[in-house]
């Protein structure tokens, strides 16, 4: 018996994985373009400005692009994979945000993060983590019930 996964419209975790993945993909690709202006170092504490507000260097653009790929792949997959990836990426993005706040004006700021970047990371990370923890419980119970019935 095959298990039908909930659609993007009925699964907040799958929809958020696709939405956040698309956003990170756009920002990552544009980040490479803006970070390349001025010859910024890969792990330097200076970078180019994306939309005049977000400071980005090649390392941060690479991280955004890698997170985008992970979220998009998981979002196209199953509900449990999207939920797990939302949780993992959310924690990673929260850590990046906290790291940025702690080391913002030091030479340890290897992601060239400014206040706008850090606030963005904390908000997006919190949304990803809270959605992974709190949403889709009914869908997950239905999938688990079908797994038990089919076994």
DSSP file (Angstrom, degrees, kcal/mol; ACC not computed):
  #  RESIDUE AA STRUCTURE BP1 BP2  ACC     N-H-->O    O-->H-N    N-H-->O    O-->H-N    TCO  KAPPA ALPHA  PHI   PSI    X-CA   Y-CA   Z-CA
    1    1 A X              0   0    0      0, 0.0     2,-0.3     0, 0.0   149,-0.1   0.000 360.0 360.0 360.0 128.5    0.0    0.0    0.0
    2    2 A X        -     0   0    0      1,-0.0     2,-0.6   148,-0.0     0, 0.0  -0.653 360.0-130.8 -89.8 148.1    1.4    3.4   -1.0
    3    3 A X        -     0   0    0     -2,-0.3     2,-0.6   144,-0.0   140,-0.1  -0.854  15.1-138.4-100.3 124.9    1.1    6.3    1.4
    4    4 A X        -     0   0    0     -2,-0.6     2,-0.2     1,-0.0     3,-0.1  -0.723  17.4-140.5 -85.3 122.8   -0.1    9.5   -0.1
    5    5 A X        -     0   0    0     -2,-0.6     6,-0.1     1,-0.1    73,-0.0  -0.549  26.8-100.8 -79.6 146.5    1.8   12.5    1.1
    6    6 A X        -     0   0    0     -2,-0.2    -1,-0.1     1,-0.1     5,-0.1  -0.350  42.5-109.1 -64.9 149.1   -0.2   15.7    1.9
    7    7 A X     >  -     0   0    0      1,-0.1     4,-0.7    -3,-0.1     3,-0.3  -0.130  29.7-101.3 -71.0 172.4    0.0   18.4   -0.8
    8    8 A X  T >4 S+     0   0    0      1,-0.2     3,-0.6     2,-0.2     7,-0.4   0.874 122.9  55.6 -62.0 -36.3    1.9   21.7   -0.4
    9    9 A X  T 34 S+     0   0    0      1,-0.2    -1,-0.2     5,-0.1     3,-0.1   0.813 113.7  38.7 -68.3 -29.8   -1.4   23.4    0.3
   10   10 A X  T 34 S+     0   0    0     -3,-0.3     2,-0.5     1,-0.1    -1,-0.2   0.404 108.3  68.2-102.6   3.1   -2.3   21.1    3.2
   11   11 A X    <X  -     0   0    0     -4,-0.7     4,-2.5    -3,-0.6     5,-0.2  -0.908  56.5-169.4-125.2 104.4    1.2   20.7    4.7
   12   12 A X  H  > S+     0   0    0     -2,-0.5     4,-2.6     1,-0.2     5,-0.2   0.860  89.9  53.7 -58.3 -35.4    2.7   23.8    6.3
   13   13 A X  H  > S+     0   0    0      2,-0.2     4,-2.3     1,-0.2    -1,-0.2   0.923 111.0  43.6 -68.7 -43.4    6.1   22.1    6.6
   14   14 A X  H  > S+     0   0    0      2,-0.2     4,-2.1     1,-0.2    -2,-0.2   0.920 116.3  48.2 -66.7 -42.4    6.3   21.2    2.9
   15   15 A X  H  X S+     0   0    0     -4,-2.5     4,-2.5    -7,-0.4    -2,-0.2   0.913 113.4  47.0 -64.2 -42.5    5.0   24.7    1.8
   16   16 A X  H  X S+     0   0    0     -4,-2.6     4,-3.2    -5,-0.2     5,-0.4   0.893 109.4  53.9 -67.8 -38.6    7.5   26.4    4.1
   17   17 A X  H  X S+     0   0    0     -4,-2.3     4,-2.0    -5,-0.2    -1,-0.2   0.921 113.2  43.4 -60.9 -42.8   10.4   24.3    3.0
   18   18 A X  H  X S+     0   0    0     -4,-2.1     4,-2.2     2,-0.2    -2,-0.2   0.903 117.2  46.0 -69.1 -40.8    9.6   25.2   -0.7
   19   19 A X  H  X S+     0   0    0     -4,-2.5     4,-2.3     2,-0.2    -2,-0.2   0.957 117.4  41.4 -67.5 -51.0    9.1   28.9    0.2
   20   20 A X  H  X S+     0   0    0     -4,-3.2     4,-2.9     1,-0.2     5,-0.2   0.885 114.5  53.8 -65.3 -37.6   12.1   29.3    2.4
   21   21 A X  H  X S+     0   0    0     -4,-2.0     4,-2.1    -5,-0.4    -1,-0.2   0.910 109.6  47.3 -62.1 -42.4   14.2   27.2   -0.1
   22   22 A X  H  X S+     0   0    0     -4,-2.2     4,-2.3     2,-0.2    -2,-0.2   0.912 112.9  49.2 -64.3 -42.5   13.2   29.5   -3.0
   23   23 A X  H  X S+     0   0    0     -4,-2.3     4,-2.6     1,-0.2     5,-0.2   0.936 112.3  47.0 -63.0 -47.2   14.0   32.6   -1.0
   24   24 A X  H  X S+     0   0    0     -4,-2.9     4,-2.7     1,-0.2    -1,-0.2   0.863 110.6  54.0 -64.0 -34.7   17.4   31.3    0.1
   25   25 A X  H  X S+     0   0    0     -4,-2.1     4,-2.5    -5,-0.2     5,-0.2   0.939 111.0  44.6 -64.3 -46.4   18.1   30.3   -3.5
   26   26 A X  H  X S+     0   0    0     -4,-2.3     4,-2.6     1,-0.2     5,-0.3   0.941 117.2  45.0 -62.4 -47.0   17.4   33.8   -4.8
   27   27 A X  H  X S+     0   0    0     -4,-2.6     4,-2.4     1,-0.2    -2,-0.2   0.878 113.1  51.1 -66.7 -37.3   19.3   35.4   -2.1
   28   28 A X  H  X S+     0   0    0     -4,-2.7     4,-1.8    -5,-0.2    -2,-0.2   0.935 112.7  44.2 -65.5 -46.2   22.2   33.0   -2.4
   29   29 A X  H  X S+     0   0    0     -4,-2.5     4,-1.3     1,-0.2    -2,-0.2   0.940 118.0  44.0 -65.1 -46.9   22.6   33.5   -6.2
   30   30 A X  H  X S+     0   0    0     -4,-2.6     4,-2.5    -5,-0.2     5,-0.3   0.862 108.4  60.8 -64.7 -33.6   22.2   37.3   -5.9
   31   31 A X  H  X S+     0   0    0     -4,-2.4     4,-2.8    -5,-0.3     5,-0.2   0.885 100.9  52.8 -60.3 -39.7   24.6   37.2   -2.9
   32   32 A X  H  X S+     0   0    0     -4,-1.8     4,-1.4     2,-0.2    -1,-0.2   0.892 110.4  48.7 -63.0 -38.1   27.3   35.7   -5.1
   33   33 A X  H  X S+     0   0    0     -4,-1.3     4,-0.6     2,-0.2    -2,-0.2   0.934 117.7  38.5 -67.1 -45.9   26.9   38.6   -7.6
   34   34 A X  H  < S+     0   0    0     -4,-2.5     3,-0.4     1,-0.2    -2,-0.2   0.823 114.9  53.2 -77.3 -30.8   27.0   41.3   -5.0
   35   35 A X  H  <>S+     0   0    0     -4,-2.8     5,-0.9    -5,-0.3    23,-0.2   0.796 102.3  60.6 -72.8 -26.7   29.7   39.7   -2.9
   36   36 A X  H ><5S+     0   0    0     -4,-1.4     3,-1.6    -5,-0.2     2,-0.4   0.748  82.6  95.2 -72.0 -23.1   31.9   39.4   -5.9
   37   37 A X  T 3<5S+     0   0    0     -4,-0.6     3,-0.2    -3,-0.4    -4,-0.0  -0.561  93.8  16.9 -69.7 123.0   31.9   43.2   -6.4
   38   38 A X  T 3 5S-     0   0    0     -2,-0.4    -1,-0.3     1,-0.2    -2,-0.1   0.458 115.4 -92.0  95.8   1.8   35.0   44.6   -4.8
   39   39 A X  T < 5 -     0   0    0     -3,-1.6    -1,-0.2     1,-0.2    -3,-0.1   0.896  58.3-172.3  62.8  44.0   36.9   41.4   -4.5
   40   40 A X      < -     0   0    0     -5,-0.9    -1,-0.2    -3,-0.2    18,-0.1  -0.411  26.2-107.1 -71.4 144.9   35.8   40.4   -1.0
   41   41 A X    >   -     0   0    0      1,-0.1     3,-1.4     5,-0.1    17,-0.4  -0.336  24.3-116.9 -70.2 153.0   37.4   37.4    0.7
   42   42 A X  T 3  S+     0   0    0      1,-0.3    17,-1.6    16,-0.1    18,-0.3   0.925 114.8  21.8 -57.0 -48.3   35.5   34.2    1.0
   43   43 A X  T 3  S+     0   0    0     15,-0.1    -1,-0.3    16,-0.1     2,-0.1  -0.214  97.9 134.7-112.0  40.7   35.5   34.3    4.8
   44   44 A X    <   -     0   0    0     -3,-1.4    68,-0.2     2,-0.2    15,-0.1  -0.471  62.8-126.8 -88.2 161.4   36.2   38.0    5.2
   45   45 A X  S    S+     0   0    0     -2,-0.1     2,-0.3    66,-0.1    66,-0.1   0.269  92.2  67.8 -91.2  13.6   34.4   40.4    7.6
   46   46 A X        +     0   0    0     -5,-0.1     2,-0.3    64,-0.1    -2,-0.2  -0.950  60.3 153.0-126.4 151.4   33.5   42.7    4.7
   47   47 A X        -     0   0    0     -2,-0.3    10,-0.2    10,-0.1     2,-0.2  -0.903  41.7 -76.9-157.5-174.9   31.2   42.1    1.9
   48   48 A X  E     -A   56   0A   0      8,-2.0     8,-2.9    -2,-0.3     2,-0.5  -0.532  46.7-107.0 -91.4 163.3   28.9   43.7   -0.7
   49   49 A X  E     -A   55   0A   0      6,-0.2     2,-0.6    -2,-0.2     6,-0.2  -0.806  21.3-153.6 -97.0 127.7   25.4   44.9    0.0
   50   50 A X  E >> S-A   54   0A   0      4,-3.5     4,-2.2    -2,-0.5     3,-1.6  -0.893  85.2 -12.7 -97.2 120.2   22.4   43.0   -1.2
   51   51 A X  T 34 S-     0   0    0     -2,-0.6    -1,-0.2     1,-0.3    -2,-0.0   0.754 118.1 -75.3  57.1  27.4   19.4   45.4   -1.7
   52   52 A X  T 34 S+     0   0    0     -3,-0.2    -1,-0.3     2,-0.2     3,-0.1   0.528 130.4  59.2  70.5   5.7   21.3   48.0    0.2
   53   53 A X  T <4 S+     0   0    0     -3,-1.6     2,-0.6     1,-0.2    63,-0.3   0.648  82.4  72.0-132.1 -40.1   20.7   46.4    3.6
   54   54 A X  E  <  -A   50   0A   0     -4,-2.2    -4,-3.5    62,-0.1     2,-0.4  -0.760  66.3-146.1 -93.9 120.8   22.1   42.9    3.8
   55   55 A X  E     +A   49   0A   0     -2,-0.6     2,-0.4    -6,-0.2    59,-0.3  -0.716  27.1 178.7 -83.2 129.2   25.8   42.6    4.0
   56   56 A X  E     -A   48   0A   0     -8,-2.9    -8,-2.0    -2,-0.4     2,-0.2  -0.996  17.9-175.3-140.0 136.2   27.0   39.4    2.2
   57   57 A X     >  -     0   0    0     54,-0.5     4,-2.2    -2,-0.4     3,-0.3  -0.734  48.5 -93.8-116.1 172.5   30.3   37.7    1.4
   58   58 A X  H  > S+     0   0    0    -17,-0.4     4,-2.3    -2,-0.2     5,-0.2   0.836 123.0  56.4 -58.7 -33.0   30.8   34.6   -0.7
   59   59 A X  H  > S+     0   0    0    -17,-1.6     4,-2.3   -18,-0.3    -1,-0.2   0.929 109.1  45.0 -65.1 -44.1   30.7   32.3    2.4
   60   60 A X  H  > S+     0   0    0     -3,-0.3     4,-2.6   -18,-0.3    -2,-0.2   0.894 112.6  51.7 -66.9 -39.3   27.3   33.5    3.4
   61   61 A X  H  X S+     0   0    0     -4,-2.2     4,-2.1     2,-0.2    -1,-0.2   0.896 110.2  49.7 -62.7 -39.3   26.0   33.3   -0.2
   62   62 A X  H  X S+     0   0    0     -4,-2.3     4,-2.6    -5,-0.2    -2,-0.2   0.920 110.6  49.4 -64.5 -44.1   27.3   29.7   -0.3
   63   63 A X  H  X S+     0   0    0     -4,-2.3     4,-2.7     1,-0.2     5,-0.2   0.932 111.1  49.6 -61.4 -45.9   25.6   28.8    2.9
   64   64 A X  H  X S+     0   0    0     -4,-2.6     4,-2.1     1,-0.2    -1,-0.2   0.904 112.1  48.4 -59.5 -41.5   22.3   30.3    1.7
   65   65 A X  H  X S+     0   0    0     -4,-2.1     4,-2.2     2,-0.2    -2,-0.2   0.902 112.2  48.0 -67.7 -40.9   22.6   28.4   -1.6
   66   66 A X  H  X S+     0   0    0     -4,-2.6     4,-2.2     2,-0.2    -2,-0.2   0.907 112.3  48.9 -65.7 -41.8   23.3   25.1    0.2
   67   67 A X  H  X S+     0   0    0     -4,-2.7     4,-2.5     1,-0.2    -2,-0.2   0.876 109.4  54.1 -64.5 -36.7   20.4   25.6    2.6
   68   68 A X  H  X S+     0   0    0     -4,-2.1     4,-2.7    -5,-0.2     5,-0.2   0.934 108.1  48.5 -61.8 -46.5   18.2   26.4   -0.4
   69   69 A X  H  X S+     0   0    0     -4,-2.2     4,-2.4     1,-0.2     5,-0.2   0.923 112.4  48.6 -60.7 -44.2   19.1   23.1   -2.0
   70   70 A X  H  X S+     0   0    0     -4,-2.2     4,-2.2     1,-0.2    -1,-0.2   0.924 114.3  45.3 -62.7 -45.0   18.4   21.1    1.2
   71   71 A X  H  X S+     0   0    0     -4,-2.5     4,-2.7     2,-0.2    -2,-0.2   0.907 113.6  48.8 -67.1 -41.9   15.0   22.8    1.7
   72   72 A X  H  X S+     0   0    0     -4,-2.7     4,-1.6     2,-0.2    -2,-0.2   0.910 112.8  47.3 -66.4 -41.7   13.9   22.4   -1.9
   73   73 A X  H  X S+     0   0    0     -4,-2.4     4,-0.6    -5,-0.2    -2,-0.2   0.935 116.2  44.2 -64.0 -45.8   14.8   18.8   -2.0
   74   74 A X  H >< S+     0   0    0     -4,-2.2     3,-0.8    -5,-0.2     8,-0.4   0.883 110.4  55.5 -67.1 -37.9   13.2   18.0    1.3
   75   75 A X  H 3< S+     0   0    0     -4,-2.7    -1,-0.2     1,-0.3    -2,-0.2   0.829 107.7  48.9 -64.7 -32.1   10.1   20.1    0.4
   76   76 A X  H 3< S+     0   0    0     -4,-1.6    -1,-0.3    -5,-0.2    -2,-0.2   0.612 112.0  60.3 -80.4 -11.9    9.6   18.0   -2.8
   77   77 A X  S << S-     0   0    0     -3,-0.8     2,-0.1    -4,-0.6    -3,-0.1   0.368 104.1 -38.3 -89.6-137.4    9.9   14.8   -0.8
   78   78 A X     >  -     0   0    0      1,-0.1     4,-2.3   -73,-0.0    -1,-0.3  -0.404  51.5-110.3 -90.3 165.3    7.9   13.5    2.0
   79   79 A X  H  > S+     0   0    0      1,-0.2     4,-2.8     2,-0.2     5,-0.2   0.927 117.7  51.2 -60.8 -47.0    6.3   15.4    5.0
   80   80 A X  H  > S+     0   0    0      1,-0.2     4,-2.5     2,-0.2    -1,-0.2   0.883 110.7  49.5 -60.9 -35.2    8.7   13.9    7.5
   81   81 A X  H  > S+     0   0    0      2,-0.2     4,-2.4     1,-0.2    -1,-0.2   0.914 112.4  47.1 -69.1 -40.0   11.7   14.9    5.4
   82   82 A X  H  X S+     0   0    0     -4,-2.3     4,-2.5    -8,-0.4    -2,-0.2   0.910 113.4  49.0 -65.1 -41.6   10.4   18.4    5.0
   83   83 A X  H  X S+     0   0    0     -4,-2.8     4,-2.0     2,-0.2    -2,-0.2   0.937 113.2  46.2 -63.9 -46.5    9.7   18.6    8.7
   84   84 A X  H  X S+     0   0    0     -4,-2.5     4,-2.5    -5,-0.2    -2,-0.2   0.892 113.7  48.3 -63.7 -40.1   13.1   17.3    9.7
   85   85 A X  H  X S+     0   0    0     -4,-2.4     4,-3.0     2,-0.2     5,-0.4   0.883 108.6  53.9 -70.5 -37.4   14.9   19.7    7.2
   86   86 A X  H  X S+     0   0    0     -4,-2.5     4,-2.3    -5,-0.2    -1,-0.2   0.922 111.8  46.3 -59.2 -42.6   12.9   22.7    8.5
   87   87 A X  H  X S+     0   0    0     -4,-2.0     4,-2.2     2,-0.2    -2,-0.2   0.944 115.5  44.8 -65.0 -48.1   14.1   21.9   12.0
   88   88 A X  H  X S+     0   0    0     -4,-2.5     4,-2.3     2,-0.2    -2,-0.2   0.946 117.3  43.2 -62.9 -50.0   17.7   21.3   11.0
   89   89 A X  H  X S+     0   0    0     -4,-3.0     4,-2.9     1,-0.2     5,-0.2   0.887 112.2  55.4 -65.2 -38.1   17.9   24.4    8.8
   90   90 A X  H  X S+     0   0    0     -4,-2.3     4,-2.3    -5,-0.4    -1,-0.2   0.916 109.3  45.9 -59.6 -44.1   16.0   26.5   11.4
   91   91 A X  H  X S+     0   0    0     -4,-2.2     4,-2.4     2,-0.2    -2,-0.2   0.919 113.3  49.9 -65.3 -43.1   18.6   25.6   14.0
   92   92 A X  H  X S+     0   0    0     -4,-2.3     4,-2.3     1,-0.2    -2,-0.2   0.930 112.6  46.6 -60.6 -45.7   21.5   26.3   11.7
   93   93 A X  H  X S+     0   0    0     -4,-2.9     4,-2.3     2,-0.2    -1,-0.2   0.879 111.1  52.1 -67.7 -37.8   20.0   29.7   10.7
   94   94 A X  H  X S+     0   0    0     -4,-2.3     4,-2.6    -5,-0.2     5,-0.2   0.918 109.6  49.7 -61.7 -42.7   19.4   30.6   14.4
   95   95 A X  H  X S+     0   0    0     -4,-2.4     4,-2.9     1,-0.2    -2,-0.2   0.908 109.8  51.0 -62.9 -41.7   23.0   29.7   15.2
   96   96 A X  H  X S+     0   0    0     -4,-2.3     4,-2.4     2,-0.2    -1,-0.2   0.915 111.4  48.7 -61.1 -42.3   24.2   31.9   12.4
   97   97 A X  H  X S+     0   0    0     -4,-2.3     4,-2.1     2,-0.2    -2,-0.2   0.923 113.9  44.0 -64.0 -45.5   22.0   34.8   13.7
   98   98 A X  H  X S+     0   0    0     -4,-2.6     4,-2.4     2,-0.2    -2,-0.2   0.918 113.2  52.0 -66.2 -42.9   23.2   34.5   17.3
   99   99 A X  H  X S+     0   0    0     -4,-2.9     4,-2.6    -5,-0.2    -2,-0.2   0.915 109.3  51.3 -57.2 -43.4   26.8   34.1   16.1
  100  100 A X  H  X S+     0   0    0     -4,-2.4     4,-0.6    -5,-0.2    -1,-0.2   0.898 109.7  48.3 -62.8 -41.6   26.4   37.3   14.0
  101  101 A X  H  < S+     0   0    0     -4,-2.1     3,-0.4     1,-0.2     4,-0.2   0.901 115.1  45.5 -64.9 -39.7   25.1   39.2   17.0
  102  102 A X  H  < S+     0   0    0     -4,-2.4     3,-0.2     1,-0.2    -2,-0.2   0.909 126.9  26.6 -70.8 -42.2   27.9   38.1   19.2
  103  103 A X  H >< S+     0   0    0     -4,-2.6     3,-1.5    -5,-0.2    -1,-0.2   0.111  83.2 121.5-110.0  21.2   30.7   38.6   16.8
  104  104 A X  T 3< S+     0   0    0     -4,-0.6    -1,-0.2    -3,-0.4    -2,-0.1   0.876  82.0  32.4 -57.7 -45.7   29.3   41.4   14.6
  105  105 A X  T 3  S+     0   0    0     -4,-0.2    -1,-0.3    -3,-0.2     2,-0.3  -0.063 107.2  85.5-106.1  33.3   31.9   44.1   15.1
  106  106 A X  S X  S-     0   0    0     -3,-1.5     3,-1.3     1,-0.0    -3,-0.1  -0.765  89.0-107.0-124.7 171.4   35.0   41.8   15.5
  107  107 A X  T 3  S+     0   0    0     -2,-0.3    -3,-0.1     1,-0.2    -4,-0.1   0.624 113.0  72.5 -73.2 -11.6   37.4   40.1   13.2
  108  108 A X  T 3   +     0   0    0      1,-0.1     2,-2.3    -5,-0.1    -1,-0.2   0.457  65.1 104.6 -80.2  -0.7   35.6   36.8   14.0
  109  109 A X    X   +     0   0    0     -3,-1.3     3,-1.5    -6,-0.2    -1,-0.1  -0.476  41.3 161.2 -78.9  71.1   32.7   37.9   11.9
  110  110 A X  T 3   +     0   0    0     -2,-2.3   -51,-0.2     1,-0.3    -1,-0.2   0.568  68.4  56.2 -75.3  -9.0   33.7   35.6    9.0
  111  111 A X  T 3  S-     0   0    0     -3,-0.2   -54,-0.5   -52,-0.1    -1,-0.3   0.322 104.1-127.7-102.0   6.9   30.2   35.8    7.5
  112  112 A X    <   +     0   0    0     -3,-1.5     2,-0.3     1,-0.2    -2,-0.1   0.851  46.4 174.0  51.9  40.9   30.2   39.6    7.2
  113  113 A X        -     0   0    0    -10,-0.1     2,-0.2   -17,-0.1    -1,-0.2  -0.568  14.3-170.8 -83.3 139.7   26.9   39.8    9.0
  114  114 A X     >  -     0   0    0    -59,-0.3     4,-2.4    -2,-0.3     5,-0.2  -0.575  45.5 -84.1-113.5-175.7   25.3   43.1   10.0
  115  115 A X  H  > S+     0   0    0      1,-0.2     4,-2.6     2,-0.2     5,-0.2   0.888 128.0  52.9 -59.8 -41.0   22.3   43.8   12.2
  116  116 A X  H  > S+     0   0    0    -63,-0.3     4,-2.3     1,-0.2    -1,-0.2   0.924 110.3  48.0 -61.4 -44.7   19.9   43.3    9.3
  117  117 A X  H  > S+     0   0    0    -64,-0.3     4,-2.8     1,-0.2    -2,-0.2   0.932 112.6  48.9 -58.4 -46.7   21.4   39.9    8.4
  118  118 A X  H  X S+     0   0    0     -4,-2.4     4,-2.4     2,-0.2    -2,-0.2   0.903 111.3  47.5 -65.6 -42.8   21.2   38.8   12.1
  119  119 A X  H  X S+     0   0    0     -4,-2.6     4,-2.5     2,-0.2     5,-0.2   0.926 113.0  50.6 -63.0 -43.8   17.6   39.9   12.6
  120  120 A X  H  X S+     0   0    0     -4,-2.3     4,-2.7    -5,-0.2     5,-0.3   0.934 111.0  48.3 -57.6 -48.3   16.7   38.1    9.3
  121  121 A X  H  X S+     0   0    0     -4,-2.8     4,-2.6     1,-0.2     5,-0.2   0.909 112.4  48.0 -62.2 -42.8   18.4   34.9   10.4
  122  122 A X  H  X S+     0   0    0     -4,-2.4     4,-2.3     2,-0.2    -1,-0.2   0.920 114.6  45.8 -65.7 -43.0   16.8   34.8   13.8
  123  123 A X  H  X S+     0   0    0     -4,-2.5     4,-2.3     2,-0.2    -2,-0.2   0.952 116.7  43.1 -66.2 -49.1   13.3   35.5   12.4
  124  124 A X  H  X S+     0   0    0     -4,-2.7     4,-2.5    -5,-0.2    -2,-0.2   0.910 114.8  50.9 -64.5 -41.4   13.6   32.9    9.6
  125  125 A X  H  X S+     0   0    0     -4,-2.6     4,-2.5    -5,-0.3     5,-0.2   0.912 110.6  48.7 -61.2 -42.7   15.2   30.4   11.9
  126  126 A X  H  X S+     0   0    0     -4,-2.3     4,-2.8    -5,-0.2     5,-0.3   0.910 111.1  49.9 -64.8 -42.0   12.5   30.8   14.5
  127  127 A X  H  X S+     0   0    0     -4,-2.3     4,-2.2     2,-0.2     5,-0.2   0.924 112.7  47.4 -62.4 -43.9    9.7   30.4   11.9
  128  128 A X  H  X S+     0   0    0     -4,-2.5     4,-2.2     2,-0.2    -2,-0.2   0.932 115.5  44.3 -63.2 -46.0   11.4   27.2   10.5
  129  129 A X  H  X S+     0   0    0     -4,-2.5     4,-2.3     2,-0.2     5,-0.2   0.936 114.7  47.9 -65.7 -46.9   11.8   25.7   14.0
  130  130 A X  H  X S+     0   0    0     -4,-2.8     4,-2.7     1,-0.2     5,-0.3   0.876 112.9  48.6 -64.8 -37.0    8.4   26.6   15.3
  131  131 A X  H  X S+     0   0    0     -4,-2.2     4,-2.2    -5,-0.3    -1,-0.2   0.916 111.2  50.2 -67.3 -42.0    6.7   25.2   12.1
  132  132 A X  H  < S+     0   0    0     -4,-2.2    -2,-0.2    -5,-0.2    -1,-0.2   0.884 118.0  39.6 -62.4 -37.8    8.7   22.0   12.3
  133  133 A X  H  < S+     0   0    0     -4,-2.3    -2,-0.2    -5,-0.2    -1,-0.2   0.898 127.8  27.5 -78.8 -41.2    7.7   21.5   16.0
  134  134 A X  H  < S+     0   0    0     -4,-2.7     3,-0.4    -5,-0.2    -3,-0.2   0.678 102.9  74.6-103.1 -18.3    4.1   22.6   15.9
  135  135 A X  S  < S+     0   0    0     -4,-2.2  -124,-0.0    -5,-0.3   -52,-0.0  -0.540  85.8  24.5-100.7 163.1    2.6   22.1   12.5
  136  136 A X     >  +     0   0    0     -2,-0.2     4,-2.6  -126,-0.1     5,-0.2   0.637  68.0 137.5  68.5  18.9    1.4   19.0   10.5
  137  137 A X  H  > S+     0   0    0     -3,-0.4     4,-2.3     1,-0.2     5,-0.2   0.905  73.8  48.1 -63.7 -39.5    0.7   16.9   13.6
  138  138 A X  H  > S+     0   0    0      2,-0.2     4,-2.1     1,-0.2    -1,-0.2   0.917 112.4  48.8 -66.8 -42.0   -2.5   15.6   12.2
  139  139 A X  H  > S+     0   0    0      1,-0.2     4,-2.2     2,-0.2    -2,-0.2   0.906 111.6  49.8 -62.9 -41.2   -0.9   14.7    8.9
  140  140 A X  H  X S+     0   0    0     -4,-2.6     4,-2.7     2,-0.2     5,-0.2   0.898 109.1  51.6 -65.8 -40.0    2.0   12.9   10.6
  141  141 A X  H  X S+     0   0    0     -4,-2.3     4,-2.4    -5,-0.2    -1,-0.2   0.907 110.2  49.8 -61.8 -40.7   -0.5   10.9   12.8
  142  142 A X  H  X S+     0   0    0     -4,-2.1     4,-2.1     2,-0.2    -2,-0.2   0.912 111.9  47.4 -64.4 -42.5   -2.3    9.9    9.6
  143  143 A X  H  X S+     0   0    0     -4,-2.2     4,-2.2     2,-0.2    -2,-0.2   0.924 113.2  48.0 -65.3 -43.8    1.0    8.8    7.9
  144  144 A X  H  X S+     0   0    0     -4,-2.7     4,-2.2     1,-0.2    -2,-0.2   0.888 110.3  52.6 -64.2 -38.3    2.1    6.9   11.0
  145  145 A X  H  X S+     0   0    0     -4,-2.4     4,-2.2     1,-0.2    -1,-0.2   0.898 109.9  48.0 -63.6 -40.6   -1.3    5.2   11.2
  146  146 A X  H  X S+     0   0    0     -4,-2.1     4,-2.1     2,-0.2    -2,-0.2   0.871 109.3  54.0 -67.1 -36.6   -1.1    4.1    7.6
  147  147 A X  H  X S+     0   0    0     -4,-2.2     4,-0.9     2,-0.2    -2,-0.2   0.919 111.5  44.7 -62.4 -43.1    2.5    2.8    8.2
  148  148 A X  H  < S+     0   0    0     -4,-2.2     3,-0.3     1,-0.2    -2,-0.2   0.892 113.3  50.1 -68.5 -39.5    1.3    0.7   11.1
  149  149 A X  H  < S+     0   0    0     -4,-2.2    -1,-0.2     1,-0.2    -2,-0.2   0.847 112.7  47.1 -68.4 -33.3   -1.8   -0.6    9.2
  150  150 A X  H  <        0   0    0     -4,-2.1    -1,-0.2     1,-0.2    -2,-0.2   0.652 360.0 360.0 -82.0 -15.3    0.3   -1.6    6.2
  151  151 A X     <        0   0    0     -4,-0.9    -1,-0.2    -3,-0.3    -2,-0.2   0.475 360.0 360.0 -83.9 360.0    3.0   -3.3    8.2
